[in-house]
Amino acid sequence: GAVVSQHPSWVICKSGTSVKIECRSLDFQATTMFWYRQFPKQSLMLMATSNEGSKATYEQGVEKDKFLINHASLTLSTLTVTSAHPEDSSFYICSARDVGGAQETQYFGPGTRLLVL
Amino acid sequence: SQKIEQNSEALNIQEGKTATLTCNYTNYSPAYLQWYRQDPGRGPVFLLLIRENEKEKRKERLKVTFDTTLKQSLFHITASQPADSATYLCAAGGYGQNFVFGPGTRLSVLP
């Protein structure tokens, strides 16, 4: 089946630094990737939709200057948390929609746990 | 606003019994519902999708129903096993729209 990877799987950083998270579709092409954030014991909250070759679409309340998204190829999207603060600590999960598959099909990555000290 | 609710935050059942999880939606008419399994510290894994014109879907020990009148989906795991213990997420979607996830139900199957 389709596989989505994320790197790194976890990261600890100091407040004020920037952190980049990569999301890759390993065996399929994804024109659309999604970035979610999940706080403990809560559901996934969509942050933004990333489209290959164009600007990301951010959900209401998500700062686009803080969470920079780049989708430079059909298999890679990156999320950069700029000037991270402790309140940005969360579990970040990406998903990808297979170009050749049904529109409803999204494949999720394993997630990246971010801890900002 | 669109809202997805799952009946309980946590559900404990005995091994061998059938687990039934509920997903209700309001202010929404999704074209399909999906169920995912999420283990601690991991991303969701897709289990089943059911469309609005389908009443029931099965996959091995899993069964999903979709009642557009009640605005509800039921997710059943028959002959449950301790390995089925996880959080199960319901997600609603429409063509051209993004998913809306429910808060999840944490299932514990006791040996």
gemmi code that builds the backbone of each chain (N, CA, C; Angstrom):
import gemmi

chains = {
    "A": [
        ("GLY", (0.820, -1.199, 0.000), (0.000, 0.000, 0.000), (0.854, 1.249, 0.000)),
        ("ALA", (0.202, 2.389, -0.188), (0.908, 3.657, -0.250), (1.533, 3.993, 1.099)),
        ("VAL", (2.745, 4.533, 1.065), (3.469, 4.841, 2.291), (3.864, 6.307, 2.290)),
        ("VAL", (3.645, 6.927, 3.435), (4.055, 8.310, 3.645), (5.035, 8.333, 4.809)),
        ("SER", (6.158, 8.974, 4.609), (7.152, 9.053, 5.686), (7.282, 10.488, 6.170)),
        ("GLN", (7.710, 10.622, 7.415), (7.984, 11.935, 7.973), (9.350, 11.908, 8.629)),
        ("HIS", (10.022, 13.053, 8.545), (11.327, 13.152, 9.190), (11.516, 14.555, 9.725)),
        ("PRO", (11.946, 14.725, 10.965), (12.289, 13.650, 11.896), (11.035, 13.096, 12.582)),
        ("SER", (11.186, 12.028, 13.309), (10.051, 11.461, 14.034), (9.833, 12.221, 15.343)),
        ("TRP", (10.889, 12.800, 15.865), (10.726, 13.659, 17.032), (11.866, 14.669, 17.064)),
        ("VAL", (11.583, 15.815, 17.637), (12.597, 16.867, 17.724), (12.372, 17.691, 18.981)),
        ("ILE", (13.487, 18.012, 19.634), (13.472, 18.899, 20.792), (14.302, 20.117, 20.422)),
        ("CYS", (13.760, 21.291, 20.630), (14.503, 22.492, 20.266), (14.299, 23.574, 21.310)),
        ("LYS", (15.152, 24.575, 21.250), (15.042, 25.712, 22.166), (14.053, 26.720, 21.610)),
        ("SER", (13.441, 27.445, 22.490), (12.489, 28.476, 22.086), (13.191, 29.508, 21.202)),
        ("GLY", (12.533, 29.886, 20.118), (13.102, 30.870, 19.207), (13.763, 30.287, 17.982)),
        ("THR", (14.011, 28.994, 17.995), (14.634, 28.362, 16.823), (13.567, 27.910, 15.842)),
        ("SER", (13.998, 27.585, 14.634), (13.082, 27.106, 13.601), (13.291, 25.616, 13.381)),
        ("VAL", (12.225, 24.934, 13.097), (12.262, 23.484, 12.909), (11.593, 23.132, 11.587)),
        ("LYS", (12.267, 22.298, 10.799), (11.701, 21.866, 9.521), (11.306, 20.398, 9.606)),
        ("ILE", (10.099, 20.104, 9.160), (9.594, 18.725, 9.136), (9.316, 18.358, 7.680)),
        ("GLU", (9.807, 17.186, 7.277), (9.596, 16.731, 5.897), (8.530, 15.651, 5.825)),
        ("CYS", (7.774, 15.700, 4.766), (6.743, 14.695, 4.508), (6.948, 14.187, 3.084)),
        ("ARG", (7.139, 12.882, 2.953), (7.387, 12.306, 1.628), (6.403, 11.185, 1.319)),
        ("SER", (5.922, 11.177, 0.086), (5.157, 10.027, -0.396), (6.165, 9.118, -1.091)),
        ("LEU", (6.266, 7.875, -0.623), (7.365, 7.020, -1.054), (7.101, 6.258, -2.342)),
        ("ASP", (5.885, 5.895, -2.605), (5.635, 5.068, -3.790), (4.466, 5.578, -4.609)),
        ("PHE", (4.152, 6.856, -4.449), (3.106, 7.437, -5.273), (3.327, 8.945, -5.347)),
        ("GLN", (2.651, 9.569, -6.286), (2.769, 11.014, -6.439), (1.583, 11.704, -5.781)),
        ("ALA", (1.875, 12.795, -5.127), (0.836, 13.492, -4.379), (0.819, 14.962, -4.758)),
        ("THR", (-0.188, 15.391, -5.514), (-0.291, 16.811, -5.815), (-0.779, 17.589, -4.599)),
        ("THR", (-1.442, 16.886, -3.704), (-1.976, 17.543, -2.511), (-1.512, 16.815, -1.264)),
        ("MET", (-0.973, 17.584, -0.336), (-0.603, 17.055, 0.976), (-1.245, 17.931, 2.040)),
        ("PHE", (-1.494, 17.342, 3.178), (-2.173, 18.044, 4.262), (-1.299, 18.000, 5.509)),
        ("TRP", (-1.336, 19.089, 6.270), (-0.617, 19.126, 7.541), (-1.629, 19.285, 8.675)),
        ("TYR", (-1.506, 18.387, 9.661), (-2.384, 18.397, 10.818), (-1.552, 18.588, 12.082)),
        ("ARG", (-2.232, 19.064, 13.111), (-1.618, 19.154, 14.440), (-2.553, 18.448, 15.410)),
        ("GLN", (-1.951, 17.732, 16.336), (-2.759, 16.991, 17.307), (-2.186, 17.198, 18.690)),
        ("PHE", (-2.998, 17.759, 19.596), (-2.598, 17.911, 20.988), (-3.052, 16.667, 21.745)),
        ("PRO", (-2.423, 16.410, 22.899), (-2.733, 15.179, 23.647), (-4.225, 14.986, 23.887)),
        ("LYS", (-4.690, 13.806, 23.581), (-6.080, 13.391, 23.799), (-7.071, 14.239, 23.000)),
        ("GLN", (-6.606, 14.860, 21.958), (-7.489, 15.616, 21.084), (-7.396, 15.080, 19.667)),
        ("SER", (-8.339, 15.510, 18.840), (-8.357, 15.001, 17.482), (-7.396, 15.772, 16.590)),
        ("LEU", (-7.302, 15.332, 15.360), (-6.440, 16.002, 14.393), (-7.096, 17.303, 13.931)),
        ("MET", (-6.322, 18.353, 13.931), (-6.809, 19.638, 13.443), (-6.044, 19.992, 12.184)),
        ("LEU", (-6.758, 20.196, 11.098), (-6.113, 20.544, 9.837), (-5.507, 21.938, 9.954)),
        ("MET", (-4.228, 22.039, 9.597), (-3.557, 23.333, 9.622), (-3.576, 23.975, 8.239)),
        ("ALA", (-3.208, 23.161, 7.233), (-3.091, 23.723, 5.888), (-3.101, 22.625, 4.846)),
        ("THR", (-3.473, 23.028, 3.660), (-3.443, 22.138, 2.494), (-2.331, 22.617, 1.584)),
        ("SER", (-1.457, 21.686, 1.230), (-0.290, 22.028, 0.436), (-0.452, 21.481, -0.979)),
        ("ASN", (-0.384, 22.339, -1.957), (-0.524, 21.927, -3.348), (0.808, 22.102, -4.071)),
        ("GLU", (1.205, 21.087, -4.801), (2.479, 21.106, -5.496), (2.563, 22.270, -6.464)),
        ("GLY", (3.600, 23.055, -6.308), (3.848, 24.160, -7.230), (3.047, 25.415, -6.963)),
        ("SER", (2.262, 25.442, -5.907), (1.500, 26.658, -5.610), (1.498, 26.909, -4.104)),
        ("LYS", (0.925, 28.019, -3.717), (0.914, 28.390, -2.303), (-0.042, 27.500, -1.517)),
        ("ALA", (0.309, 27.306, -0.272), (-0.552, 26.492, 0.595), (-1.794, 27.276, 1.006)),
        ("THR", (-2.828, 26.549, 1.301), (-4.070, 27.140, 1.815), (-4.146, 26.856, 3.306)),
        ("TYR", (-4.198, 27.913, 4.113), (-4.173, 27.762, 5.554), (-5.585, 27.818, 6.130)),
        ("GLU", (-5.806, 27.029, 7.172), (-7.077, 27.075, 7.877), (-7.145, 28.328, 8.755)),
        ("GLN", (-8.352, 28.687, 9.073), (-8.544, 29.894, 9.896), (-7.825, 29.747, 11.222)),
        ("GLY", (-7.115, 30.787, 11.596), (-6.423, 30.777, 12.880), (-5.000, 30.257, 12.818)),
        ("VAL", (-4.577, 29.751, 11.675), (-3.200, 29.253, 11.529), (-2.359, 30.338, 10.866)),
        ("GLU", (-1.274, 30.737, 11.533), (-0.445, 31.822, 11.012), (0.461, 31.321, 9.892)),
        ("LYS", (0.267, 31.829, 8.707), (1.051, 31.340, 7.572), (2.504, 31.774, 7.647)),
        ("ASP", (2.779, 32.878, 8.350), (4.166, 33.318, 8.469), (4.917, 32.525, 9.528)),
        ("LYS", (4.184, 31.858, 10.366), (4.816, 31.062, 11.415), (5.013, 29.610, 10.947)),
        ("PHE", (4.037, 29.127, 10.219), (4.091, 27.742, 9.725), (4.247, 27.798, 8.194)),
        ("LEU", (5.519, 27.760, 7.776), (5.821, 27.876, 6.356), (5.741, 26.511, 5.689)),
        ("ILE", (4.998, 26.451, 4.603), (4.828, 25.194, 3.897), (5.348, 25.336, 2.472)),
        ("ASN", (6.129, 24.341, 2.076), (6.668, 24.299, 0.731), (6.397, 22.926, 0.139)),
        ("HIS", (5.846, 22.903, -1.058), (5.520, 21.629, -1.736), (6.171, 21.675, -3.102)),
        ("ALA", (7.487, 21.441, -3.092), (8.285, 21.682, -4.297), (8.205, 20.571, -5.321)),
        ("SER", (7.819, 19.383, -4.897), (7.747, 18.274, -5.851), (6.517, 17.426, -5.543)),
        ("LEU", (6.260, 16.474, -6.405), (5.084, 15.622, -6.228), (5.246, 14.602, -5.115)),
        ("THR", (6.417, 14.561, -4.499), (6.623, 13.583, -3.434), (7.121, 14.207, -2.142)),
        ("LEU", (7.237, 15.519, -2.080), (7.806, 16.136, -0.886), (7.106, 17.439, -0.524)),
        ("SER", (6.706, 17.527, 0.733), (6.205, 18.779, 1.300), (6.935, 19.002, 2.603)),
        ("THR", (7.260, 20.253, 2.903), (7.924, 20.551, 4.165), (7.123, 21.584, 4.944)),
        ("LEU", (7.157, 21.426, 6.258), (6.541, 22.373, 7.181), (7.655, 22.919, 8.058)),
        ("THR", (7.823, 24.224, 8.064), (8.820, 24.860, 8.922), (8.109, 25.677, 9.988)),
        ("VAL", (8.368, 25.313, 11.231), (7.834, 26.079, 12.357), (8.884, 27.132, 12.682)),
        ("THR", (8.588, 28.377, 12.407), (9.562, 29.442, 12.611), (9.435, 30.029, 14.013)),
        ("SER", (10.581, 30.370, 14.581), (10.620, 30.952, 15.924), (9.685, 30.190, 16.864)),
        ("ALA", (9.979, 28.926, 17.012), (9.100, 28.048, 17.796), (9.051, 28.457, 19.265)),
        ("HIS", (7.882, 28.299, 19.865), (7.679, 28.588, 21.273), (7.068, 27.364, 21.947)),
        ("PRO", (7.128, 27.281, 23.260), (6.598, 26.097, 23.952), (5.163, 25.742, 23.567)),
        ("GLU", (4.346, 26.727, 23.260), (2.948, 26.434, 22.895), (2.829, 25.763, 21.530)),
        ("ASP", (3.945, 25.747, 20.767), (3.948, 25.050, 19.475), (4.234, 23.561, 19.646)),
        ("SER", (4.583, 23.164, 20.866), (4.844, 21.744, 21.119), (3.586, 20.949, 20.824)),
        ("SER", (3.725, 19.959, 19.968), (2.552, 19.190, 19.547), (3.014, 18.020, 18.697)),
        ("PHE", (2.053, 17.270, 18.240), (2.305, 16.146, 17.324), (1.838, 16.598, 15.946)),
        ("TYR", (2.770, 16.667, 14.994), (2.451, 17.148, 13.655), (2.390, 15.954, 12.710)),
        ("ILE", (1.289, 15.850, 11.981), (1.083, 14.708, 11.090), (0.763, 15.218, 9.695)),
        ("CYS", (1.385, 14.611, 8.702), (1.049, 14.978, 7.337), (0.282, 13.833, 6.684)),
        ("SER", (-0.441, 14.151, 5.660), (-1.092, 13.113, 4.855), (-0.984, 13.514, 3.389)),
        ("ALA", (-1.122, 12.533, 2.533), (-0.988, 12.781, 1.103), (-2.114, 12.110, 0.345)),
        ("ARG", (-2.554, 12.780, -0.684), (-3.614, 12.229, -1.526), (-2.970, 11.703, -2.813)),
        ("ASP", (-3.230, 10.463, -3.123), (-2.657, 9.823, -4.296), (-3.262, 10.401, -5.586)),
        ("VAL", (-2.415, 10.903, -6.465), (-2.885, 11.483, -7.727), (-3.709, 10.476, -8.523)),
        ("GLY", (-3.229, 9.250, -8.497), (-3.897, 8.239, -9.314), (-4.980, 7.479, -8.599)),
        ("GLY", (-5.243, 7.844, -7.350), (-6.216, 7.091, -6.572), (-7.533, 7.826, -6.405)),
        ("ALA", (-8.422, 7.241, -5.630), (-9.709, 7.878, -5.372), (-9.494, 9.152, -4.563)),
        ("GLN", (-10.326, 10.139, -4.838), (-10.155, 11.423, -4.172), (-10.269, 11.317, -2.662)),
        ("GLU", (-11.048, 10.309, -2.223), (-11.239, 10.200, -0.782), (-10.032, 9.624, -0.072)),
        ("THR", (-9.095, 9.096, -0.796), (-8.011, 8.352, -0.172), (-6.886, 9.266, 0.262)),
        ("GLN", (-6.635, 9.284, 1.575), (-5.492, 9.998, 2.130), (-4.655, 9.018, 2.920)),
        ("TYR", (-3.363, 9.127, 2.769), (-2.437, 8.272, 3.510), (-1.665, 9.143, 4.482)),
        ("PHE", (-1.625, 8.693, 5.726), (-1.018, 9.490, 6.777), (0.413, 9.057, 7.064)),
        ("GLY", (1.231, 10.044, 7.423), (2.571, 9.746, 7.882), (2.543, 9.335, 9.339)),
        ("PRO", (3.687, 8.912, 9.870), (3.754, 8.438, 11.251), (3.756, 9.560, 12.276)),
        ("GLY", (3.887, 10.800, 11.837), (3.869, 11.917, 12.760), (5.253, 12.347, 13.233)),
        ("THR", (5.328, 13.613, 13.644), (6.559, 14.187, 14.210), (6.189, 14.856, 15.522)),
        ("ARG", (6.830, 14.414, 16.581), (6.568, 15.024, 17.885), (7.564, 16.149, 18.105)),
        ("LEU", (7.057, 17.351, 18.316), (7.887, 18.529, 18.541), (7.759, 18.984, 19.986)),
        ("LEU", (8.895, 19.151, 20.633), (8.932, 19.677, 21.997), (9.815, 20.913, 21.989)),
        ("VAL", (9.226, 22.039, 22.341), (9.964, 23.293, 22.381), (10.205, 23.666, 23.838)),
        ("LEU", (11.465, 23.804, 24.190), (11.806, 24.078, 25.595), (11.872, 25.583, 25.865)),
    ],
    "B": [
        ("SER", (-21.424, 25.484, 12.800), (-20.265, 24.945, 12.090), (-20.340, 23.419, 12.061)),
        ("GLN", (-19.601, 22.837, 11.124), (-19.597, 21.378, 11.005), (-19.005, 20.745, 12.256)),
        ("LYS", (-19.658, 19.703, 12.722), (-19.201, 19.086, 13.961), (-19.318, 17.580, 13.863)),
        ("ILE", (-18.263, 16.902, 14.300), (-18.242, 15.442, 14.347), (-18.061, 15.034, 15.797)),
        ("GLU", (-18.957, 14.208, 16.296), (-18.853, 13.754, 17.688), (-18.758, 12.245, 17.717)),
        ("GLN", (-17.977, 11.749, 18.658), (-17.898, 10.314, 18.869), (-18.393, 10.032, 20.272)),
        ("ASN", (-19.162, 8.960, 20.404), (-20.017, 8.799, 21.570), (-19.294, 8.861, 22.901)),
        ("SER", (-18.125, 8.302, 22.977), (-17.455, 8.345, 24.269), (-15.953, 8.490, 24.069)),
        ("GLU", (-15.357, 9.063, 25.071), (-13.912, 9.258, 25.006), (-13.186, 7.924, 25.146)),
        ("ALA", (-13.760, 7.053, 25.973), (-13.116, 5.760, 26.210), (-14.171, 4.667, 26.315)),
        ("LEU", (-13.800, 3.475, 25.887), (-14.709, 2.330, 25.924), (-13.912, 1.090, 26.307)),
        ("ASN", (-14.371, 0.400, 27.348), (-13.713, -0.841, 27.780), (-14.641, -2.014, 27.507)),
        ("ILE", (-14.120, -3.048, 26.858), (-14.940, -4.245, 26.646), (-14.097, -5.489, 26.894)),
        ("GLN", (-14.795, -6.599, 27.071), (-14.128, -7.862, 27.330), (-13.732, -8.506, 25.994)),
        ("GLU", (-12.606, -9.176, 26.011), (-12.143, -9.904, 24.823), (-13.223, -10.856, 24.323)),
        ("GLY", (-13.402, -10.891, 23.012), (-14.389, -11.778, 22.409), (-15.728, -11.114, 22.146)),
        ("LYS", (-15.994, -10.003, 22.836), (-17.246, -9.284, 22.633), (-17.149, -8.377, 21.408)),
        ("THR", (-18.298, -7.826, 21.028), (-18.327, -6.878, 19.907), (-18.251, -5.452, 20.437)),
        ("ALA", (-17.312, -4.702, 19.913), (-17.185, -3.289, 20.278), (-17.980, -2.467, 19.276)),
        ("THR", (-18.758, -1.525, 19.774), (-19.539, -0.647, 18.892), (-19.208, 0.798, 19.223)),
        ("LEU", (-18.696, 1.517, 18.235), (-18.337, 2.916, 18.400), (-19.277, 3.753, 17.540)),
        ("THR", (-19.623, 4.931, 18.040), (-20.600, 5.783, 17.367), (-19.983, 7.092, 16.919)),
        ("CYS", (-20.390, 7.531, 15.743), (-19.952, 8.813, 15.193), (-21.190, 9.568, 14.737)),
        ("ASN", (-21.396, 10.760, 15.268), (-22.534, 11.592, 14.873), (-22.034, 12.891, 14.260)),
        ("TYR", (-22.741, 13.386, 13.278), (-22.340, 14.648, 12.667), (-23.518, 15.621, 12.645)),
        ("THR", (-23.194, 16.910, 12.776), (-24.226, 17.949, 12.754), (-23.791, 19.082, 11.831)),
        ("ASN", (-24.768, 19.779, 11.301), (-24.528, 20.893, 10.371), (-23.661, 20.449, 9.201)),
        ("TYR", (-23.934, 19.254, 8.721), (-23.040, 18.662, 7.735), (-23.790, 17.582, 6.967)),
        ("SER", (-23.474, 17.441, 5.718), (-23.996, 16.334, 4.922), (-22.820, 15.721, 4.168)),
        ("PRO", (-22.016, 14.927, 4.835), (-20.825, 14.380, 4.186), (-21.164, 13.386, 3.094)),
        ("ALA", (-20.344, 13.385, 2.086), (-20.517, 12.420, 1.001), (-19.998, 11.047, 1.412)),
        ("TYR", (-19.106, 11.010, 2.392), (-18.565, 9.735, 2.863), (-18.018, 9.895, 4.271)),
        ("LEU", (-17.901, 8.798, 4.940), (-17.300, 8.750, 6.269), (-16.169, 7.738, 6.233)),
        ("GLN", (-15.132, 8.027, 6.983), (-14.006, 7.103, 7.072), (-13.714, 6.805, 8.539)),
        ("TRP", (-13.192, 5.639, 8.774), (-12.757, 5.259, 10.121), (-11.265, 4.928, 10.075)),
        ("TYR", (-10.562, 5.466, 11.074), (-9.129, 5.263, 11.184), (-8.809, 4.683, 12.548)),
        ("ARG", (-7.675, 3.981, 12.599), (-7.138, 3.516, 13.875), (-5.872, 4.317, 14.142)),
        ("GLN", (-5.718, 4.786, 15.374), (-4.495, 5.498, 15.738), (-3.937, 4.913, 17.020)),
        ("ASP", (-2.692, 4.453, 16.956), (-1.992, 3.974, 18.136), (-1.199, 5.131, 18.733)),
        ("PRO", (-0.887, 5.060, 20.035), (-0.192, 6.188, 20.695), (1.094, 6.569, 19.974)),
        ("GLY", (1.250, 7.862, 19.717), (2.461, 8.348, 19.089), (2.619, 7.995, 17.626)),
        ("ARG", (1.533, 7.565, 16.992), (1.600, 7.181, 15.575), (0.547, 7.927, 14.771)),
        ("GLY", (0.709, 7.961, 13.459), (-0.289, 8.563, 12.599), (-1.469, 7.628, 12.404)),
        ("PRO", (-2.606, 8.170, 11.979), (-3.794, 7.340, 11.759), (-3.588, 6.352, 10.613)),
        ("VAL", (-4.219, 5.202, 10.739), (-4.187, 4.192, 9.686), (-5.612, 3.978, 9.187)),
        ("PHE", (-5.799, 4.095, 7.885), (-7.126, 3.962, 7.282), (-7.666, 2.550, 7.457)),
        ("LEU", (-8.961, 2.474, 7.829), (-9.608, 1.174, 7.994), (-10.707, 0.963, 6.954)),
        ("LEU", (-11.709, 1.840, 6.981), (-12.864, 1.643, 6.111), (-13.426, 2.979, 5.660)),
        ("LEU", (-14.010, 2.992, 4.480), (-14.739, 4.143, 3.965), (-16.138, 3.687, 3.583)),
        ("ILE", (-17.125, 4.511, 3.894), (-18.497, 4.219, 3.486), (-19.092, 5.481, 2.889)),
        ("ARG", (-19.733, 5.352, 1.753), (-20.324, 6.494, 1.066), (-21.774, 6.687, 1.487)),
        ("GLU", (-22.320, 7.835, 1.198), (-23.661, 8.191, 1.678), (-24.746, 7.313, 1.072)),
        ("ASN", (-24.466, 6.713, -0.069), (-25.471, 5.850, -0.689), (-25.277, 4.379, -0.306)),
        ("GLU", (-24.387, 4.132, 0.640), (-24.149, 2.773, 1.115), (-24.664, 2.648, 2.544)),
        ("LYS", (-25.287, 1.538, 2.839), (-25.820, 1.345, 4.194), (-24.788, 0.672, 5.093)),
        ("GLU", (-24.008, -0.214, 4.525), (-23.119, -1.029, 5.344), (-21.888, -1.435, 4.527)),
        ("LYS", (-20.755, -1.540, 5.224), (-19.512, -2.020, 4.611), (-18.853, -2.964, 5.607)),
        ("ARG", (-18.240, -4.008, 5.075), (-17.556, -4.966, 5.948), (-16.139, -5.216, 5.464)),
        ("LYS", (-15.270, -5.501, 6.436), (-13.902, -5.885, 6.120), (-13.411, -6.757, 7.266)),
        ("GLU", (-13.352, -8.035, 6.989), (-12.933, -9.009, 8.004), (-13.805, -8.858, 9.257)),
        ("ARG", (-13.217, -8.525, 10.407), (-14.025, -8.410, 11.629), (-14.642, -7.031, 11.805)),
        ("LEU", (-14.471, -6.153, 10.851), (-14.961, -4.788, 10.971), (-16.237, -4.594, 10.153)),
        ("LYS", (-17.146, -3.798, 10.705), (-18.361, -3.446, 9.981), (-18.702, -1.988, 10.255)),
        ("VAL", (-19.053, -1.254, 9.217), (-19.419, 0.152, 9.346), (-20.798, 0.349, 8.743)),
        ("THR", (-21.620, 1.159, 9.399), (-22.919, 1.529, 8.851), (-22.987, 3.043, 8.728)),
        ("PHE", (-23.883, 3.502, 7.850), (-24.029, 4.929, 7.606), (-25.525, 5.216, 7.502)),
        ("ASP", (-26.054, 5.959, 8.460), (-27.476, 6.288, 8.477), (-27.610, 7.790, 8.295)),
        ("THR", (-27.983, 8.217, 7.093), (-28.071, 9.651, 6.808), (-29.283, 10.295, 7.475)),
        ("THR", (-30.257, 9.471, 7.869), (-31.424, 10.023, 8.576), (-31.044, 10.380, 10.006)),
        ("LEU", (-30.343, 9.473, 10.654), (-29.892, 9.714, 12.030), (-28.618, 10.550, 12.067)),
        ("LYS", (-28.009, 10.770, 10.901), (-26.719, 11.480, 10.813), (-25.696, 10.774, 11.702)),
        ("GLN", (-25.562, 9.479, 11.442), (-24.742, 8.671, 12.333), (-24.063, 7.529, 11.590)),
        ("SER", (-22.858, 7.193, 12.063), (-22.161, 6.005, 11.587), (-21.806, 5.152, 12.798)),
        ("LEU", (-21.998, 3.856, 12.658), (-21.595, 2.918, 13.702), (-20.432, 2.082, 13.187)),
        ("PHE", (-19.471, 1.841, 14.064), (-18.277, 1.057, 13.720), (-18.224, -0.120, 14.685)),
        ("HIS", (-18.247, -1.326, 14.136), (-18.273, -2.527, 14.960), (-17.002, -3.340, 14.763)),
        ("ILE", (-16.466, -3.854, 15.863), (-15.372, -4.827, 15.800), (-15.896, -6.083, 16.466)),
        ("THR", (-16.057, -7.151, 15.707), (-16.554, -8.392, 16.294), (-15.386, -9.229, 16.790)),
        ("ALA", (-15.701, -10.110, 17.749), (-14.680, -10.997, 18.329), (-13.433, -10.199, 18.682)),
        ("SER", (-13.628, -9.150, 19.459), (-12.529, -8.221, 19.743), (-11.371, -8.909, 20.463)),
        ("GLN", (-10.185, -8.376, 20.213), (-8.946, -8.915, 20.780), (-8.183, -7.782, 21.452)),
        ("PRO", (-7.343, -8.100, 22.434), (-6.533, -7.047, 23.070), (-5.746, -6.220, 22.042)),
        ("ALA", (-5.350, -6.828, 20.937), (-4.603, -6.101, 19.900), (-5.455, -5.043, 19.199)),
        ("ASP", (-6.744, -5.093, 19.402), (-7.629, -4.070, 18.819), (-7.642, -2.789, 19.647)),
        ("SER", (-7.023, -2.836, 20.809), (-6.984, -1.661, 21.685), (-6.231, -0.531, 20.989)),
        ("ALA", (-6.896, 0.606, 20.837), (-6.337, 1.768, 20.137), (-7.378, 2.878, 20.199)),
        ("THR", (-7.039, 4.016, 19.631), (-8.024, 5.087, 19.468), (-8.562, 5.019, 18.049)),
        ("TYR", (-9.868, 5.085, 17.930), (-10.510, 5.018, 16.623), (-11.128, 6.374, 16.291)),
        ("LEU", (-10.761, 6.871, 15.123), (-11.196, 8.190, 14.685), (-12.192, 8.074, 13.542)),
        ("CYS", (-13.222, 8.873, 13.627), (-14.187, 8.988, 12.541), (-13.861, 10.277, 11.788)),
        ("ALA", (-13.921, 10.244, 10.481), (-13.664, 11.444, 9.675), (-14.738, 11.548, 8.597)),
        ("ALA", (-15.251, 12.758, 8.427), (-16.278, 12.990, 7.413), (-15.691, 13.824, 6.291)),
        ("GLY", (-16.108, 13.533, 5.074), (-15.568, 14.270, 3.946), (-16.579, 14.438, 2.830)),
        ("GLY", (-16.304, 15.396, 1.976), (-17.116, 15.602, 0.791), (-16.190, 15.813, -0.376)),
        ("TYR", (-16.643, 15.563, -1.577), (-15.801, 15.692, -2.755), (-15.390, 17.154, -2.920)),
        ("GLY", (-14.099, 17.351, -2.992), (-13.571, 18.703, -3.076), (-13.450, 19.387, -1.723)),
        ("GLN", (-13.797, 18.668, -0.664), (-13.703, 19.253, 0.675), (-12.679, 18.487, 1.490)),
        ("ASN", (-12.183, 19.139, 2.530), (-11.228, 18.469, 3.415), (-11.948, 17.661, 4.480)),
        ("PHE", (-11.224, 16.728, 5.060), (-11.796, 15.909, 6.124), (-12.048, 16.738, 7.369)),
        ("VAL", (-13.065, 16.320, 8.123), (-13.280, 16.827, 9.477), (-13.223, 15.615, 10.378)),
        ("PHE", (-12.332, 15.645, 11.366), (-12.143, 14.492, 12.228), (-12.938, 14.630, 13.520)),
        ("GLY", (-13.405, 13.513, 14.025), (-13.986, 13.474, 15.356), (-12.876, 13.389, 16.393)),
        ("PRO", (-13.222, 13.506, 17.664), (-12.214, 13.509, 18.733), (-11.622, 12.139, 19.022)),
        ("GLY", (-12.272, 11.082, 18.526), (-11.752, 9.734, 18.748), (-12.350, 9.062, 19.966)),
        ("THR", (-12.369, 7.749, 19.918), (-12.765, 6.919, 21.055), (-11.615, 5.972, 21.350)),
        ("ARG", (-11.176, 5.977, 22.611), (-10.072, 5.094, 23.010), (-10.664, 3.774, 23.462)),
        ("LEU", (-10.411, 2.731, 22.688), (-10.949, 1.405, 22.975), (-9.919, 0.563, 23.710)),
        ("SER", (-10.354, -0.040, 24.796), (-9.493, -0.984, 25.516), (-10.204, -2.326, 25.560)),
        ("VAL", (-9.563, -3.357, 25.003), (-10.116, -4.705, 25.030), (-9.382, -5.469, 26.119)),
        ("LEU", (-10.129, -5.882, 27.121), (-9.536, -6.509, 28.297), (-9.492, -8.025, 28.133)),
        ("PRO", (-8.343, -8.632, 28.442), (-8.224, -10.103, 28.276), (-9.029, -10.850, 29.335)),
    ],
}
model = gemmi.Model(1)
for chain_id, residues in chains.items():
    chain = gemmi.Chain(chain_id)
    for i, (resn, *xyz) in enumerate(residues, 1):
        res = gemmi.Residue()
        res.name, res.seqid = resn, gemmi.SeqId(i, " ")
        for name, pos in zip(("N", "CA", "C"), xyz):
            atom = gemmi.Atom()
            atom.name, atom.element = name, gemmi.Element(name[0])
            atom.pos, atom.b_iso = gemmi.Position(*pos), 0.0
            res.add_atom(atom)
        chain.add_residue(res)
    model.add_chain(chain)
structure = gemmi.Structure()
structure.add_model(model)
structure.setup_entities()
